[in-house]
């Protein structure tokens, strides 16, 4: 639902694929200097990949950030995780309106579009902390593959928001992966 831009600092409602967020600052230095796509559980040797950088604006409908069809056969009854790494790229700043951080829904659907599993980033993706370097947070939805489903569609959606402060983000490391058994305590 966003327009692709080749700009290092994409215009409103656009995204770019970048290695880093401009260390000289985007938009009068409103964004954090993100020099890698490093997550807390990420291999530092892999921190020089690309990420999707989104200049998000207020909207009244959900907007698709990512959608793909899982083409590999998944085993019925097996546990999986659909996950992504996210970070808010806005620097904390006083706003003219209330701050509304972006909230994302992670949907696992069948090929007809019926949502089988969903979860959100409850409370939104707040400002990133520079303590120990900026790091992406890992978010996911776990699911057990249902029998009789041949293809899955995975979708990340940013939910409606009303403010244009604290809403810009980067996303990386989107994956569907096997998960171990549920641990009983």
C-alpha positions in Angstrom: 0.0 0.0 0.0 3.1 2.2 -0.1 4.8 3.6 -3.2 8.4 2.6 -4.0 11.0 5.4 -4.0 14.6 5.3 -4.9 15.3 8.1 -2.4 17.4 7.4 0.7 14.7 9.3 2.7 11.5 8.3 1.0 8.7 10.9 0.7 5.4 10.5 2.6 3.5 7.3 2.0 6.5 5.8 0.3 9.2 3.2 1.1 12.7 2.5 -0.1 15.0 -0.5 0.3 18.1 0.7 2.0 21.2 -0.5 3.9 21.0 2.3 6.4 19.1 5.3 7.5 20.9 8.4 6.4 23.4 9.2 9.2 23.1 12.9 8.2 19.5 12.7 9.1 16.3 12.5 7.1 13.7 15.3 7.2 15.7 17.9 9.3 17.2 15.1 11.4 13.8 13.7 12.5 14.9 10.1 12.0 17.5 8.0 14.0 20.8 7.2 12.4 20.3 3.5 11.8 23.6 2.2 10.5 22.7 -1.5 10.3 19.7 -3.9 10.4 20.8 -5.3 13.7 18.4 -7.1 16.0 19.1 -8.4 19.5 19.3 -12.0 18.2 20.7 -11.2 14.8 24.2 -12.3 13.7 26.4 -9.1 13.6 28.1 -10.5 10.5 24.7 -10.3 8.7 24.0 -6.7 9.8 24.9 -5.2 6.4 21.8 -6.4 4.5 18.9 -4.3 3.3 15.7 -3.2 5.1 12.4 -1.6 4.0 12.3 2.0 5.2 8.8 3.4 5.4 7.7 7.1 5.6 4.3 6.4 7.1 1.5 9.0 7.4 -1.8 9.0 9.2 -4.5 6.9 7.6 -8.1 5.7 8.4 -7.7 2.2 6.8 -5.2 -0.6 7.3 -2.3 -0.6 4.9 -0.5 -3.6 3.7 3.2 -3.5 4.4 4.1 -7.0 3.2 2.3 -9.9 1.5 3.6 -13.2 0.1 2.5 -16.7 -0.6 4.3 -19.6 1.1 4.8 -22.1 -1.7 6.6 -24.8 0.2 4.6 -27.6 1.7 4.2 -27.2 5.4 3.4 -30.2 7.6 -0.1 -30.3 9.1 0.1 -30.3 12.9 3.6 -28.8 13.0 4.3 -25.5 14.8 5.5 -22.5 12.8 6.3 -18.8 13.4 5.6 -15.9 11.1 7.9 -13.1 12.2 9.6 -9.8 11.3 12.0 -7.3 12.8 10.6 -3.8 13.3 12.0 -0.5 14.6 10.5 3.0 14.9 12.9 5.4 13.0 11.5 8.7 14.4 13.5 10.5 17.1 11.4 11.4 20.1 10.1 14.9 19.6 7.3 17.1 20.9 4.2 16.7 18.7 1.3 19.0 17.9 -1.0 16.0 18.3 -1.0 13.0 20.4 1.6 10.4 19.5 0.2 7.3 17.9 2.8 4.7 17.4 2.3 2.2 14.5 0.6 -1.0 15.4 1.0 -4.0 13.1 -1.1 -7.1 12.5 0.6 -10.3 11.5 -1.9 -12.4 9.6 -1.6 -16.0 8.4 -4.3 -16.7 5.8 -5.4 -19.5 3.5 -5.3 -18.8 -0.3 -8.9 -17.5 -0.3 -8.0 -14.7 2.2 -9.6 -16.2 5.3 -7.5 -15.3 8.3 -6.4 -18.4 10.1 -4.1 -16.9 12.7 -3.4 -13.3 13.7 -1.7 -11.2 16.4 -0.7 -7.6 16.7 2.3 -5.6 18.1 0.1 -4.6 21.1 0.6 -1.0 22.0 2.6 0.0 18.9 6.2 0.3 18.1 7.5 3.1 20.3 10.6 5.2 19.9 13.8 3.2 19.7 16.4 3.5 22.4 20.0 4.4 21.6 21.2 2.6 24.7 23.6 -0.1 23.5 22.9 1.0 19.9 19.6 1.0 18.0 18.1 -2.5 17.6 15.1 -3.9 15.9 12.5 -5.7 17.9 11.3 -9.1 16.9 7.6 -9.7 16.5 5.7 -12.8 15.5 2.6 -14.9 15.5 2.9 -18.6 16.2 0.6 -21.1 14.6 0.0 -24.8 14.1 -0.4 -25.7 10.4 -4.0 -26.9 9.9 -4.8 -30.0 7.9 -6.3 -29.5 4.4 -4.6 -26.1 3.8 -2.3 -26.3 0.7 -1.0 -22.7 0.6 -0.6 -20.0 3.1 -0.6 -16.3 2.5 1.3 -14.2 5.1 0.5 -10.5 5.4 1.8 -7.7 7.6 -0.6 -4.8 7.9 -0.1 -1.4 9.7 -3.4 -0.6 11.4 -5.1 2.8 11.2 -3.6 5.7 13.0 -4.6 9.3 13.5 -1.3 11.1 14.2 1.7 12.0 12.1 4.3 11.8 14.9 6.2 8.7 15.8 4.8 6.7 12.9 7.8 6.0 10.6 9.5 2.6 10.7 11.8 0.1 9.1 11.1 -3.6 8.7 13.5 -6.5 8.1 14.0 -10.3 8.4 10.5 -11.3 7.4 10.2 -15.1 7.7 8.1 -18.2 8.2 10.1 -20.8 10.2 9.5 -24.0 12.1 9.0 -23.6 15.8 9.8 -26.1 18.5 7.1 -27.8 20.6 5.3 -25.7 23.2 7.1 -26.0 26.6 4.9 -27.2 29.4 5.8 -25.7 32.8 
